[in-house]
Amino acid sequence: MLLARVIGNVVATRKDAGLAGTKLLVIQPLRPDRTSVGRPLVAVDTVGVGAGEDVFYVRGREAAFPFLPDEVPTDAAIVGVVDRISLG
């Protein structure tokens, strides 16, 4: 799992039928110290989060697993909400 912050949402008037009923969010990947790293990306929300929340996400084939047995065409999915991080 990877760490990110939700920075926006995506409004799509047309999308693949496999994405019907899903919410698309823009996320910014983060380092463990919560500083930004890399470029923002779009992920499917599986847990019901909002802007400003820190989340866990997965990429690749695993991103479609939360939707099984449905086939959702995604390569990034939010799978958890971060409540707290303790370093050290």
Secondary structure, DSSP 8 states (H G I E B T S, - for coil): -EEEEEEEEE--SS--GGGTT-EEEEEEEB-TTS-B-S--EEEEESS---TT-EEEEEEGGGGGGGGTTS----SEEEEEE-------
